[in-house]
Amino acid sequence: MKEFSTMDIEELKKELRITNDDIAKFFDLTPMAYANSSAKKRYEQAICRFYAFVKSTARGQNKKNLTTGVD
């Protein structure tokens, strides 16, 4: 898998103006469950990687053939 440069979760929350409560909702969790989750770092890392992927795709850096999966 191609590695995407990612931003810190705090930078992402600032850029998108989202809170921990918003992130909890993305994963169908209560804010308290998200805050105490052992998977919190993985959730945050996944969000940051996905955001980096979407941004780079919007700039045309990740044009893959959706049929073959090849760049």
C-alpha angles and dihedrals in degrees: 000000000000113000117233124206105248135198128227115270091243091055091048093050090050094047094047095034093232130143136211087262089059092049091049089055091052088062097038091248131133113248090250093050090050093047092052098037119125085214095055094108091049091050090050093046091049092050092049093048093047091049091050090050093050092047093049091047090052087055091050097250097122107044104158128176100248091209098053101019090230123135 
